[in-house]
Amino acid sequence: MNDVNAMDFIPYEKGSYYVFDRAYNDFRRLSNIDKAECFFVVRAKSNILYEVVSARENLGQYILKDQQISLTGTKTKNANEKNLRLVEFYDSDNERIFTCLTNSNKISALRVAELYKNRWLVELFFKWLKQHLKIKHFGGTTENAVKIQIYTSIITNCLVAIVHHDLKLKRSLYEILQILGMSLTDKTPLCELLAVSKAEKLENEDEITLDLFDSLFLS
């Protein structure tokens, strides 16, 4: 199923803001969000057709445009009954210009930009999950079981990061996880365990995988 179809199944909550990337430029579905008395911020496609109804002046730093627009495309002009707000801003972190559309006039243009940029924090979090948790097997397939396993994995990573910081260890987080994964039943004090030579604990590093969380749920 195409990702945009998932918009039909989101339980929209009145007064909430929903932030989308440009793959979700389906104005019929976006108008449904407006009808549900919710707000959306979506990155506009580069080929969007529109005419400017009005434009705001005295724009803040990094805000290039703040306009009320009317869609004029053959497929889009009838899909959304109301005018939309177009906000174009410069992202200094990535040195890029982004154009977003929203149905909200209650927030500043800068806040619109912040909402879209914050969406990337979610993307970065998913990327972190994939790179660091290394969950190869799930102990259960229900929503609750999967959540518990993921939460446990995240908590474990956070605890290891705290240990790494507080003990001022020179080992990487990867090495610490490797050692803990092979020492789940070892009663050696943590400081001593992590002080063991790298040669003893990581002799076959190329063949070792991050089994910590698999071991917890499959034992």
RAKA-V650159 format. One record per backbone hydrogen bond with DSSP energy under -0.5 kcal/mol. CO is the residue of the C=O (numbers start at 1). NH is the residue of the N-H. E is the energy in kcal/mol with one decimal. If there is no record, write none. Layout:
co=<CO & CO>
nh=<NH & NH>
e=<E & E>
This chain:
co=<2 & 3 & 4 & 5 & 6 & 7 & 10 & 13 & 16 & 18 & 20 & 21 & 22 & 24 & 25 & 26 & 27 & 28 & 29 & 30 & 31 & 32 & 33 & 34 & 37 & 39 & 40 & 41 & 42 & 45 & 49 & 49 & 51 & 54 & 60 & 62 & 62 & 65 & 66 & 67 & 67 & 68 & 68 & 69 & 70 & 73 & 76 & 76 & 84 & 84 & 85 & 85 & 86 & 87 & 88 & 88 & 89 & 89 & 90 & 91 & 91 & 96 & 98 & 99 & 100 & 101 & 102 & 108 & 109 & 110 & 111 & 112 & 113 & 114 & 115 & 116 & 116 & 117 & 118 & 118 & 119 & 119 & 120 & 121 & 122 & 123 & 124 & 125 & 126 & 127 & 128 & 129 & 129 & 134 & 142 & 143 & 144 & 145 & 146 & 147 & 148 & 149 & 150 & 151 & 152 & 153 & 154 & 155 & 156 & 157 & 158 & 159 & 160 & 161 & 162 & 163 & 164 & 165 & 172 & 173 & 174 & 175 & 176 & 177 & 178 & 180 & 183 & 189 & 190 & 191 & 192 & 192 & 193 & 197 & 197 & 198 & 202 & 204 & 204 & 205 & 209 & 211 & 212 & 213 & 214 & 215>
nh=<5 & 6 & 7 & 8 & 9 & 10 & 12 & 16 & 39 & 41 & 43 & 24 & 25 & 26 & 27 & 30 & 31 & 32 & 33 & 34 & 35 & 36 & 38 & 37 & 15 & 18 & 103 & 20 & 101 & 48 & 72 & 73 & 70 & 68 & 63 & 64 & 90 & 88 & 56 & 69 & 86 & 53 & 54 & 84 & 51 & 77 & 79 & 80 & 69 & 86 & 87 & 102 & 67 & 100 & 64 & 65 & 91 & 98 & 92 & 95 & 96 & 91 & 89 & 44 & 87 & 42 & 85 & 112 & 113 & 114 & 115 & 116 & 117 & 118 & 119 & 119 & 120 & 120 & 121 & 122 & 122 & 123 & 124 & 125 & 126 & 127 & 128 & 129 & 130 & 131 & 132 & 133 & 134 & 136 & 146 & 147 & 148 & 149 & 150 & 151 & 152 & 153 & 154 & 155 & 156 & 157 & 158 & 159 & 160 & 161 & 162 & 163 & 164 & 165 & 166 & 167 & 169 & 168 & 176 & 177 & 178 & 179 & 180 & 181 & 182 & 183 & 186 & 193 & 194 & 195 & 195 & 196 & 196 & 200 & 201 & 202 & 205 & 207 & 208 & 208 & 211 & 215 & 216 & 217 & 218 & 219>
e=<-1.5 & -1.8 & -1.6 & -1.7 & -1.7 & -0.5 & -1.8 & -2.2 & -2.9 & -2.4 & -1.4 & -1.9 & -1.2 & -2.1 & -0.8 & -2.4 & -1.8 & -1.0 & -1.0 & -1.4 & -2.1 & -1.3 & -2.0 & -1.6 & -2.5 & -2.2 & -0.9 & -2.9 & -3.2 & -1.3 & -2.0 & -0.9 & -2.4 & -2.8 & -1.6 & -0.7 & -2.8 & -1.8 & -2.9 & -0.5 & -3.1 & -3.2 & -1.5 & -2.1 & -2.2 & -2.4 & -0.6 & -1.0 & -3.2 & -0.5 & -0.5 & -2.1 & -2.6 & -3.1 & -2.8 & -1.8 & -0.6 & -2.7 & -0.9 & -1.3 & -1.6 & -3.7 & -2.7 & -3.0 & -2.8 & -2.6 & -2.7 & -1.8 & -2.1 & -2.3 & -2.5 & -1.9 & -2.4 & -2.5 & -0.9 & -0.7 & -0.6 & -1.2 & -1.0 & -0.8 & -0.7 & -1.3 & -2.7 & -1.9 & -2.3 & -2.2 & -2.3 & -2.5 & -2.3 & -2.0 & -2.5 & -1.8 & -0.6 & -0.7 & -2.4 & -2.4 & -2.5 & -2.0 & -2.4 & -3.2 & -2.5 & -2.0 & -2.5 & -2.8 & -2.4 & -2.2 & -2.3 & -2.6 & -2.5 & -2.2 & -2.1 & -2.5 & -2.7 & -2.0 & -3.2 & -2.5 & -1.5 & -0.6 & -2.1 & -2.5 & -2.1 & -2.5 & -2.7 & -2.4 & -1.3 & -1.0 & -1.2 & -2.8 & -2.5 & -0.6 & -0.5 & -0.6 & -0.9 & -0.5 & -1.7 & -2.8 & -1.3 & -1.6 & -0.8 & -0.9 & -1.7 & -3.0 & -1.5 & -1.5 & -1.7 & -1.2>
